Amino acid sequence: MTARSVVPSGVNTDVTTTATDIATLHRSLEGWIRARLATSTARVADLRMPTESGMSSISVLFTVEWDEHGARHHADLVARLAPESTALPVFPGYDLERQAAVMRVVAAHSTVPVPRVRWIESSSDILGQPFVVMDRVEGVVPVDNPPYVFGGWLHEATPTQRDALQRGSVDVLAGIHSIPDPDSLLPELGRGAADDALRTHVDNERAYYEWTRREDGLRIPLLERGFDWLEEHWPDAPSEPVLCWGDSRIGNIMYRDFAPAAVLDWELAALAPREVDVGWFIFFHRMFQDMAEQFDQPGLPHLFRRADVVARYEESTGVELHDLDFYLVYAAVRHGIIMSRIKRRSIHFGDSAAPSDPDEYILHHHTLRRMIDGEYSWEAK
């Protein structure tokens, strides 16, 4: 499959990322690997950084070869580094131990494919930041920059292939949410009754919003309207908390033959109502699809439509979803906070200018406003 992509005029694909000295990284990583494997024969080869690394974290791909018990061993690995605090990280914290714990639970208690976690290094002494080393999985990922709706392998797929990808992707959510007793398996994610779990999740997002504005003090009226809307439309009986992936979107899934091969990026995992994940999943694709149509591109209008995602999810889980309108607005507010931080980061590095309207710190501000005002339709176009 090829990966052509049409980038419309007006879509900025320039993103400043952290610069890393590859030669220094190679030496440090090889020494650390030798200590972990307890052998001086270990060699690190083919070390490289994918071009999409560097926003919420940096990924380093490499191969290790070593001798053990008279046999030659080989492993293709990836090291995921926590972001540097001096690089205006997107999130206030990056708990690698917690991410690894979630991945190990998912691997042990579901059929959801996740990379094997080998080692965690909590010190910054080796590579400048803490990192986790995982087995590398081969496959393709729908890209975010420019968004996959503008072109690439998913565009070139047949309807049958895209349908298989859709079903498999929704089944990933179903599999994660079906893990039994997640609060006991992952006490580090917190405990509580169903309403407490949703309240805690929303309160954490409010705290995140305040964190994003701690340097400049800038308030974004549309986000604050969004929080007010959420309070006014709070579900009467939120669903019981399940293990939520947190960043539930196909850009965090690696595919092989249009089937999920690895589910990635667990930094936002939480105990929350299942609709938090489903709402984020639906919203994220629709946001990209709206963007494509804004630039007179066809996008992928028949992929991940709300009704189709809900039907597949309820078929896979046997559980009915509730209050999805609330969770779709919540997804748009959550993503708006992230985008406001990314915009600040872009301004800091000189990639863009500060807009005169604070609401324009949010990429999808028109959509969020229409959602809050009840003017946005989720019906299939």
C-alpha positions in Angstrom: 0.0 0.0 0.0 1.2 3.5 -0.8 0.8 6.5 1.4 0.0 9.5 -0.8 -1.8 12.4 0.9 -3.2 15.6 -0.5 -2.5 18.5 1.8 -5.0 21.4 1.1 -3.8 25.0 1.2 -4.3 26.3 4.7 -3.5 23.2 6.6 -0.4 23.8 8.6 1.7 20.6 8.9 4.7 22.2 10.5 5.1 21.1 14.1 8.2 21.9 16.2 9.5 18.7 17.9 12.3 18.0 20.3 15.7 17.7 18.7 17.7 14.7 19.9 21.4 13.8 19.3 21.1 10.3 17.8 24.8 9.4 18.3 24.7 10.3 22.0 21.4 8.5 22.4 22.8 5.4 20.7 25.8 5.2 23.0 23.7 5.7 26.1 21.0 3.3 25.1 23.5 0.5 24.2 25.2 0.8 27.5 21.9 0.6 29.3 20.7 -2.4 27.3 24.0 -4.3 28.1 23.4 -3.7 31.8 19.8 -4.9 31.5 20.7 -8.1 29.6 23.8 -8.6 31.7 26.0 -9.1 28.7 28.7 -7.0 26.9 27.8 -8.6 23.6 24.6 -6.6 23.2 24.6 -4.3 20.2 22.1 -1.7 19.3 21.6 -1.2 15.6 19.3 0.6 13.1 18.4 3.3 15.7 16.1 5.9 14.3 13.3 8.3 15.3 10.0 8.3 13.3 9.2 11.7 11.9 5.9 11.9 13.9 7.7 11.7 17.3 7.9 14.6 19.6 4.5 16.1 20.7 3.4 14.3 23.8 6.5 12.0 23.8 9.4 10.8 21.7 9.7 7.3 20.2 13.0 5.7 19.3 13.1 2.6 17.2 16.1 0.2 17.4 17.2 -3.4 17.1 19.2 -5.3 19.7 21.3 -8.4 19.1 23.1 -10.3 21.9 24.5 -13.7 22.7 23.0 -15.9 25.5 23.6 -19.5 26.4 25.5 -20.0 23.2 22.7 -18.7 21.0 22.4 -15.4 19.1 19.2 -13.4 20.0 17.5 -10.6 18.2 14.7 -8.1 19.2 13.1 -5.2 17.5 12.2 -2.7 20.1 10.9 0.8 20.7 11.8 3.2 23.5 9.1 5.8 24.4 10.6 8.8 26.2 8.7 11.1 28.5 8.6 14.7 27.0 11.1 17.3 28.2 9.6 19.8 30.6 11.5 22.6 28.7 9.8 21.7 25.5 6.3 22.9 26.7 4.9 19.5 27.1 1.2 19.0 26.1 0.3 17.4 29.4 1.4 18.3 33.0 2.6 14.8 33.8 3.7 11.6 32.0 3.6 8.6 34.3 5.4 5.8 32.5 4.9 3.3 35.3 1.2 3.8 35.2 1.1 3.4 31.4 3.1 0.2 31.6 0.8 -1.1 34.3 -2.3 -0.5 32.2 -0.7 -2.2 29.1 0.2 -5.2 31.1 -3.3 -5.5 32.5 -4.8 -5.2 29.1 -2.5 -7.8 27.7 -3.2 -10.2 30.6 -7.0 -9.8 30.8 -8.2 -9.2 27.2 -7.5 -10.1 23.6 -6.7 -6.5 22.8 -3.3 -6.4 21.1 -0.7 -4.3 23.0 3.0 -4.3 22.7 5.0 -6.3 25.3 6.5 -4.0 27.9 10.1 -5.2 28.6 11.7 -2.5 30.8 11.0 0.8 32.5 13.7 3.4 33.3 12.5 6.0 35.8 15.7 8.0 35.9 16.6 10.8 33.5 20.3 9.9 33.7 20.4 7.6 30.7 18.5 9.3 27.9 17.7 12.7 29.5 14.2 11.6 30.3 12.5 8.5 31.8 11.5 5.9 29.2 9.8 2.6 28.6 11.1 -0.1 26.2 8.6 -2.3 24.4 8.6 -4.9 21.7 8.1 -3.2 18.3 5.1 -4.2 16.2 5.1 -3.9 12.5 2.1 -2.3 10.7 0.7 1.0 9.5 -1.0 3.8 11.4 -3.6 6.4 10.1 -1.6 9.6 10.4 -2.7 12.8 12.2 -0.6 15.3 10.4 -2.0 15.8 7.8 -5.1 13.9 8.9 -5.7 10.6 7.3 -9.0 11.9 5.8 -7.0 13.8 3.2 -5.4 10.8 1.6 -3.2 7.7 2.1 -3.6 4.0 2.5 -7.0 4.2 4.2 -8.3 6.3 1.3 -7.0 3.8 -1.2 -8.6 0.8 0.7 -11.7 -0.9 -0.6 -15.1 -0.5 1.1 -14.7 -4.1 2.4 -11.3 -3.3 3.9 -12.5 -0.1 5.5 -15.5 -2.0 7.0 -13.2 -4.6 8.5 -11.0 -1.8 10.0 -14.1 -0.1 11.4 -15.4 -3.3 13.0 -12.0 -4.3 14.4 -11.4 -0.8 15.8 -14.7 -0.6 17.6 -14.1 -4.1 19.0 -10.9 -2.7 20.5 -13.0 -0.4 22.7 -15.4 -3.3 23.5 -12.4 -5.5 24.6 -10.9 -2.8 26.8 -14.2 -2.0 28.5 -14.9 -5.7 29.1 -11.9 -6.2 31.4 -13.4 -7.2 34.7 -12.8 -5.4 38.0 -10.4 -2.8 36.6 -10.3 -0.8 39.9 -8.8 -3.8 41.7 -6.4 -4.5 38.8 -5.3 -0.9 38.5 -5.7 0.8 41.9 -3.4 3.6 40.7 -6.2 4.8 38.5 -8.4 5.5 41.5 -11.7 4.0 42.8 -15.2 5.3 43.3 -18.9 4.9 42.4 -20.1 5.6 38.9 -21.0 9.2 39.5 -17.8 9.9 41.4 -15.8 8.5 38.4 -17.4 10.9 35.9 -17.1 13.8 38.4 -13.5 13.0 39.0 -12.8 12.8 35.3 -14.4 16.1 34.5 -12.8 17.8 37.5 -9.4 16.6 36.3 -10.1 18.2 32.9 -11.0 21.4 34.6 -7.6 21.2 36.5 -5.9 20.5 33.2 -7.5 23.6 31.6 -6.2 25.7 34.5 -2.8 24.2 34.0 -2.7 25.2 30.3 -3.3 28.8 31.2 -0.9 29.1 34.2 1.8 31.0 32.3 -0.3 33.5 30.3 -3.5 33.7 32.3 -5.5 33.5 29.1 -9.1 32.4 29.5 -10.8 30.7 26.6 -14.5 31.6 26.8 -15.7 28.8 24.6 -14.1 26.2 26.8 -15.6 27.7 29.9 -19.0 27.8 28.2 -18.4 24.1 27.4 -17.9 23.3 31.1 -21.0 25.2 32.0 -23.0 23.2 29.4 -21.7 19.9 30.8 -22.9 20.9 34.3 -26.3 21.8 32.9 -26.7 18.5 31.0 -25.1 16.2 33.5 -26.3 12.6 33.1 -28.9 11.5 35.7 -27.3 8.1 36.1 -23.8 7.8 34.6 -22.7 4.4 33.5 -20.5 2.4 35.9 -16.8 3.0 35.4 -14.7 0.7 33.2 -11.1 0.9 32.1 -11.1 3.6 29.5 -8.3 3.8 27.0 -8.4 7.6 27.2 -7.1 8.5 23.7 -9.4 6.2 21.8 -8.8 6.8 18.1 -7.5 5.0 15.1 -4.4 7.2 15.0 -3.3 5.2 18.1 -3.9 1.8 16.5 -1.3 0.0 14.3 -3.0 -2.1 11.7 -1.9 -5.1 9.7 -4.2 -6.2 6.8 -6.8 -3.8 8.2 -6.9 -5.5 11.5 -5.6 -4.0 14.8 -2.1 -5.2 15.5 -1.2 -3.0 18.4 -3.1 -0.5 20.5 -0.8 2.4 21.5 -0.7 5.5 23.7 -2.2 4.8 27.1 -1.2 8.0 28.9 -4.8 9.2 29.3 -6.1 5.8 30.6 -8.7 6.2 33.4 -11.6 4.6 35.2 -14.6 6.3 33.7 -18.0 5.6 32.0 -17.5 3.7 28.8 -19.1 6.6 26.9 -16.1 8.7 27.6 -14.1 6.5 25.2 -16.9 6.0 22.7 -17.6 9.7 22.5 -13.9 10.6 21.9 -13.7 7.9 19.3 -16.7 9.2 17.3 -15.8 12.9 17.8 -12.2 12.6 16.7 -13.0 11.1 13.3 -15.9 13.5 12.7 -13.6 16.4 13.5 -11.2 15.3 10.8 -14.0 14.6 8.4 -15.4 18.1 9.0 -11.9 19.5 8.3 -11.7 17.6 5.0 -15.1 19.0 3.9 -14.1 22.5 4.9 -11.3 22.2 2.3 -13.6 20.7 -0.3 -12.0 17.3 0.1 -14.3 14.1 0.2 -12.6 12.7 3.3 -14.0 9.4 4.5 -17.7 10.2 5.2 -18.9 6.6 5.5 -16.3 5.7 8.1 -17.1 5.7 11.9 -20.5 7.3 11.6 -22.1 7.7 15.0 -25.0 5.2 14.4 -22.6 2.6 13.0 -20.1 2.9 15.8 -22.9 2.6 18.4 -24.5 -0.4 16.7 -21.2 -2.3 16.5 -20.2 -1.4 20.0 -23.6 -2.5 21.5 -23.5 -5.7 19.4 -20.0 -6.5 20.6 -20.6 -5.8 24.3 -24.3 -6.4 24.8 -24.3 -3.1 26.7 -26.5 -0.1 25.7 -24.8 3.3 25.6 -26.4 6.3 27.3 -26.2 10.1 27.2 -23.9 10.1 24.2 -24.7 13.7 23.3 -23.2 14.7 26.7 -20.1 12.7 26.0 -19.6 14.0 22.5 -19.6 17.6 23.8 -17.3 16.5 26.6 -14.9 15.0 24.0 -15.0 18.3 22.0 -14.2 20.3 25.2 -11.4 17.9 26.2 -9.8 18.1 22.8 -10.3 21.8 22.8 -8.1 22.1 25.9 -5.4 20.0 24.3 -5.6 22.1 21.1 -5.3 25.3 23.1 -2.1 23.9 24.7 -0.7 22.9 21.3 -1.5 26.3 19.9 0.4 28.0 22.7 3.3 25.6 22.0 3.1 26.6 18.3 3.2 30.3 19.2 6.1 29.8 21.6 8.2 28.1 18.9 7.3 30.6 16.2 5.3 28.2 14.1 2.2 30.4 14.2 0.9 33.8 15.5 -1.3 34.4 18.5 -5.0 34.8 17.3 -6.9 37.9 18.4 -9.9 35.8 19.5 -9.0 33.4 22.3 -11.6 30.9 21.1 -9.4 30.5 18.0 -6.8 28.7 20.1 -9.2 25.7 19.5 -8.8 24.2 16.1 -12.5 23.0 16.0 -14.0 26.1 17.7 -16.8 26.4 15.1 -17.8 22.8 15.7 -17.7 23.1 19.5 -19.8 26.3 19.4 -22.4 24.7 17.3 -22.5 21.6 19.5 -23.0 23.8 22.6 -25.7 25.8 20.9 -27.5 22.6 19.7 -26.9 23.3 16.1 -24.6 20.4 15.2 -26.0 17.3 13.5 -24.5 13.9 13.9 -26.7 12.3 11.3 -24.9 10.7 8.4 -24.2 13.1 5.5 
